[in-house]
Amino acid sequence: MKTLSLKLNEEILQEADRVVKTIHISRNAYINHAVHLYNQLSRRRFLQKKLILESKATAQVSLEVLSDMEKIEDGLKHEN
């Protein structure tokens, strides 16, 4: 485990201290858990943005494929 020097806003520290007293864990464990959760949230937000960009990038191609399939289907109906 790494040792870290950390400066927190006084209000944030006081709130964290109130919480750790209520849930009976150490301040260190609480901060580790908070950073872990924030890391997970950040990864999810990044993946969400990436998914949105990739979905937009493929949307036009998907519409073109759908149009081509409809033309094929219409052509088959006219043959019968």
Distance bins in CASP14 RR format, pairs under 12 A and 6 or more apart:
PFRMAT RR
TARGET T0000
AUTHOR 0000-0000-0000
RMODE 2
METHOD distances of the structure
MODEL  1
1 28 0 0 0 0 1 0 0 0 0 0 0
1 29 0 0 0 0 0 1 0 0 0 0 0
1 32 0 0 0 0 1 0 0 0 0 0 0
2 28 0 0 0 0 0 1 0 0 0 0 0
2 32 0 0 0 0 0 1 0 0 0 0 0
2 35 0 0 0 0 0 1 0 0 0 0 0
3 28 0 0 0 0 0 1 0 0 0 0 0
4 28 0 0 0 0 1 0 0 0 0 0 0
4 31 0 0 0 0 1 0 0 0 0 0 0
4 32 0 0 0 0 0 1 0 0 0 0 0
4 35 0 0 0 0 1 0 0 0 0 0 0
6 12 0 0 0 0 0 1 0 0 0 0 0
6 13 0 0 0 0 1 0 0 0 0 0 0
6 16 0 0 0 0 0 1 0 0 0 0 0
6 27 0 0 0 0 0 1 0 0 0 0 0
6 28 0 0 0 0 0 1 0 0 0 0 0
6 31 1 0 0 1 0 0 0 0 0 0 0
6 32 0 0 0 0 0 1 0 0 0 0 0
6 34 0 0 0 0 0 1 0 0 0 0 0
6 35 0 0 0 0 0 1 0 0 0 0 0
7 13 0 0 0 0 1 0 0 0 0 0 0
8 14 0 0 0 0 1 0 0 0 0 0 0
8 15 0 0 0 0 1 0 0 0 0 0 0
8 16 1 0 0 1 0 0 0 0 0 0 0
8 17 0 0 0 0 0 1 0 0 0 0 0
8 27 0 0 0 0 0 1 0 0 0 0 0
8 30 0 0 0 0 0 1 0 0 0 0 0
8 31 0 0 0 0 1 0 0 0 0 0 0
8 34 0 0 0 0 0 1 0 0 0 0 0
9 15 0 0 0 0 1 0 0 0 0 0 0
9 16 0 0 0 0 0 1 0 0 0 0 0
10 16 0 0 0 0 0 1 0 0 0 0 0
10 17 0 0 0 0 0 1 0 0 0 0 0
11 17 0 0 0 0 0 1 0 0 0 0 0
11 18 0 0 0 0 0 1 0 0 0 0 0
12 18 0 0 0 0 0 1 0 0 0 0 0
12 19 0 0 0 0 0 1 0 0 0 0 0
12 27 0 0 0 0 0 1 0 0 0 0 0
12 30 0 0 0 0 0 1 0 0 0 0 0
12 31 0 0 0 0 0 1 0 0 0 0 0
12 34 0 0 0 0 0 1 0 0 0 0 0
13 19 0 0 0 0 0 1 0 0 0 0 0
13 20 0 0 0 0 0 1 0 0 0 0 0
13 27 0 0 0 0 1 0 0 0 0 0 0
13 30 0 0 0 0 0 1 0 0 0 0 0
13 31 0 0 0 0 1 0 0 0 0 0 0
14 20 0 0 0 0 0 1 0 0 0 0 0
14 21 0 0 0 0 0 1 0 0 0 0 0
14 27 0 0 0 0 0 1 0 0 0 0 0
15 21 0 0 0 0 0 1 0 0 0 0 0
15 22 0 0 0 0 0 1 0 0 0 0 0
15 27 0 0 0 0 0 1 0 0 0 0 0
15 30 0 0 0 0 0 1 0 0 0 0 0
15 34 0 0 0 0 0 1 0 0 0 0 0
16 22 0 0 0 0 0 1 0 0 0 0 0
16 23 0 0 0 0 0 1 0 0 0 0 0
16 25 0 0 0 0 0 1 0 0 0 0 0
16 26 0 0 0 0 0 1 0 0 0 0 0
16 27 1 0 0 1 0 0 0 0 0 0 0
16 28 0 0 0 0 0 1 0 0 0 0 0
16 29 0 0 0 0 0 1 0 0 0 0 0
16 30 1 0 0 1 0 0 0 0 0 0 0
16 31 1 0 0 1 0 0 0 0 0 0 0
16 32 0 0 0 0 0 1 0 0 0 0 0
16 33 0 0 0 0 0 1 0 0 0 0 0
16 34 1 0 0 1 0 0 0 0 0 0 0
16 35 0 0 0 0 0 1 0 0 0 0 0
17 23 0 0 0 0 0 1 0 0 0 0 0
17 25 0 0 0 0 0 1 0 0 0 0 0
17 26 0 0 0 0 0 1 0 0 0 0 0
17 27 1 0 0 1 0 0 0 0 0 0 0
17 30 0 0 0 0 1 0 0 0 0 0 0
17 31 0 0 0 0 0 1 0 0 0 0 0
18 27 0 0 0 0 0 1 0 0 0 0 0
18 30 0 0 0 0 0 1 0 0 0 0 0
19 25 0 0 0 0 1 0 0 0 0 0 0
19 26 0 0 0 0 0 1 0 0 0 0 0
19 27 0 0 0 0 1 0 0 0 0 0 0
19 29 0 0 0 0 0 1 0 0 0 0 0
19 30 1 0 0 1 0 0 0 0 0 0 0
19 31 0 0 0 0 0 1 0 0 0 0 0
19 33 0 0 0 0 0 1 0 0 0 0 0
19 34 0 0 0 0 1 0 0 0 0 0 0
20 26 1 0 0 1 0 0 0 0 0 0 0
20 27 1 0 1 0 0 0 0 0 0 0 0
20 28 0 0 0 0 1 0 0 0 0 0 0
20 29 1 0 0 1 0 0 0 0 0 0 0
20 30 1 0 1 0 0 0 0 0 0 0 0
20 31 0 0 0 0 1 0 0 0 0 0 0
20 32 0 0 0 0 0 1 0 0 0 0 0
20 33 0 0 0 0 0 1 0 0 0 0 0
20 34 0 0 0 0 0 1 0 0 0 0 0
21 27 0 0 0 0 1 0 0 0 0 0 0
21 30 0 0 0 0 0 1 0 0 0 0 0
22 30 0 0 0 0 0 1 0 0 0 0 0
23 29 0 0 0 0 1 0 0 0 0 0 0
23 30 1 0 0 1 0 0 0 0 0 0 0
23 33 0 0 0 0 0 1 0 0 0 0 0
24 30 0 0 0 0 0 1 0 0 0 0 0
25 31 0 0 0 0 0 1 0 0 0 0 0
25 32 0 0 0 0 1 0 0 0 0 0 0
25 33 1 0 0 1 0 0 0 0 0 0 0
25 34 0 0 0 0 0 1 0 0 0 0 0
26 32 0 0 0 0 1 0 0 0 0 0 0
26 33 0 0 0 0 0 1 0 0 0 0 0
27 33 0 0 0 0 0 1 0 0 0 0 0
27 34 0 0 0 0 0 1 0 0 0 0 0
28 34 0 0 0 0 0 1 0 0 0 0 0
28 35 0 0 0 0 0 1 0 0 0 0 0
29 35 0 0 0 0 0 1 0 0 0 0 0
29 36 0 0 0 0 0 1 0 0 0 0 0
30 36 0 0 0 0 0 1 0 0 0 0 0
30 37 0 0 0 0 0 1 0 0 0 0 0
31 37 0 0 0 0 0 1 0 0 0 0 0
31 38 0 0 0 0 0 1 0 0 0 0 0
32 38 0 0 0 0 0 1 0 0 0 0 0
32 39 0 0 0 0 0 1 0 0 0 0 0
33 39 0 0 0 0 0 1 0 0 0 0 0
33 40 0 0 0 0 0 1 0 0 0 0 0
34 40 0 0 0 0 0 1 0 0 0 0 0
34 41 0 0 0 0 0 1 0 0 0 0 0
35 41 0 0 0 0 0 1 0 0 0 0 0
35 42 0 0 0 0 0 1 0 0 0 0 0
36 42 0 0 0 0 0 1 0 0 0 0 0
36 43 0 0 0 0 0 1 0 0 0 0 0
37 43 0 0 0 0 0 1 0 0 0 0 0
37 44 0 0 0 0 0 1 0 0 0 0 0
38 44 0 0 0 0 0 1 0 0 0 0 0
38 45 0 0 0 0 0 1 0 0 0 0 0
39 45 0 0 0 0 0 1 0 0 0 0 0
39 46 0 0 0 0 0 1 0 0 0 0 0
40 46 0 0 0 0 0 1 0 0 0 0 0
40 47 0 0 0 0 0 1 0 0 0 0 0
41 47 0 0 0 0 0 1 0 0 0 0 0
41 48 0 0 0 0 0 1 0 0 0 0 0
42 48 0 0 0 0 0 1 0 0 0 0 0
42 49 0 0 0 0 0 1 0 0 0 0 0
43 49 0 0 0 0 0 1 0 0 0 0 0
43 50 0 0 0 0 0 1 0 0 0 0 0
44 50 0 0 0 0 0 1 0 0 0 0 0
44 51 0 0 0 0 0 1 0 0 0 0 0
45 51 0 0 0 0 0 1 0 0 0 0 0
45 52 0 0 0 0 0 1 0 0 0 0 0
46 52 0 0 0 0 0 1 0 0 0 0 0
46 53 0 0 0 0 0 1 0 0 0 0 0
47 53 0 0 0 0 0 1 0 0 0 0 0
47 54 0 0 0 0 0 1 0 0 0 0 0
48 54 0 0 0 0 0 1 0 0 0 0 0
48 55 0 0 0 0 0 1 0 0 0 0 0
49 55 0 0 0 0 0 1 0 0 0 0 0
49 56 0 0 0 0 0 1 0 0 0 0 0
50 56 0 0 0 0 0 1 0 0 0 0 0
50 57 0 0 0 0 0 1 0 0 0 0 0
51 57 0 0 0 0 0 1 0 0 0 0 0
51 58 0 0 0 0 0 1 0 0 0 0 0
52 58 0 0 0 0 0 1 0 0 0 0 0
52 59 0 0 0 0 0 1 0 0 0 0 0
53 59 0 0 0 0 0 1 0 0 0 0 0
54 61 0 0 0 0 0 1 0 0 0 0 0
54 62 0 0 0 0 0 1 0 0 0 0 0
55 61 0 0 0 0 0 1 0 0 0 0 0
55 62 0 0 0 0 1 0 0 0 0 0 0
56 62 0 0 0 0 0 1 0 0 0 0 0
56 63 0 0 0 0 0 1 0 0 0 0 0
58 64 0 0 0 0 0 1 0 0 0 0 0
58 65 0 0 0 0 1 0 0 0 0 0 0
59 65 0 0 0 0 0 1 0 0 0 0 0
59 66 0 0 0 0 0 1 0 0 0 0 0
60 66 0 0 0 0 0 1 0 0 0 0 0
60 67 0 0 0 0 0 1 0 0 0 0 0
61 67 0 0 0 0 0 1 0 0 0 0 0
61 68 0 0 0 0 0 1 0 0 0 0 0
62 68 0 0 0 0 0 1 0 0 0 0 0
62 69 0 0 0 0 0 1 0 0 0 0 0
63 69 0 0 0 0 0 1 0 0 0 0 0
63 70 0 0 0 0 0 1 0 0 0 0 0
64 70 0 0 0 0 0 1 0 0 0 0 0
64 71 0 0 0 0 0 1 0 0 0 0 0
65 71 0 0 0 0 0 1 0 0 0 0 0
65 72 0 0 0 0 0 1 0 0 0 0 0
66 72 0 0 0 0 0 1 0 0 0 0 0
66 73 0 0 0 0 0 1 0 0 0 0 0
67 73 0 0 0 0 0 1 0 0 0 0 0
67 74 0 0 0 0 0 1 0 0 0 0 0
68 74 0 0 0 0 0 1 0 0 0 0 0
68 75 0 0 0 0 0 1 0 0 0 0 0
69 75 0 0 0 0 0 1 0 0 0 0 0
69 76 0 0 0 0 0 1 0 0 0 0 0
70 76 0 0 0 0 0 1 0 0 0 0 0
70 77 0 0 0 0 0 1 0 0 0 0 0
71 77 0 0 0 0 0 1 0 0 0 0 0
71 78 0 0 0 0 0 1 0 0 0 0 0
72 78 0 0 0 0 0 1 0 0 0 0 0
72 79 0 0 0 0 0 1 0 0 0 0 0
73 79 0 0 0 0 0 1 0 0 0 0 0
73 80 0 0 0 0 0 1 0 0 0 0 0
74 80 0 0 0 0 0 1 0 0 0 0 0
END
